[in-house]
């Protein structure tokens, strides 16, 4: 869900931060972005679980 481009982390083309610490700080400061990432992860996880159950 989160891509790493060099030292930068990004989600859906939106740069989160340069390096782990900066990305963590950015997600604390932008809870809506953190929630978007969580939602995307849960959607992918649920789709995978449904595929296995089928």
Secondary structure, DSSP 8 states (H G I E B T S, - for coil): -EEEETTEEEETTEEEEESHHHHHHHHHH-HHHHHHHHHHHHHHHHHHHHHHH-
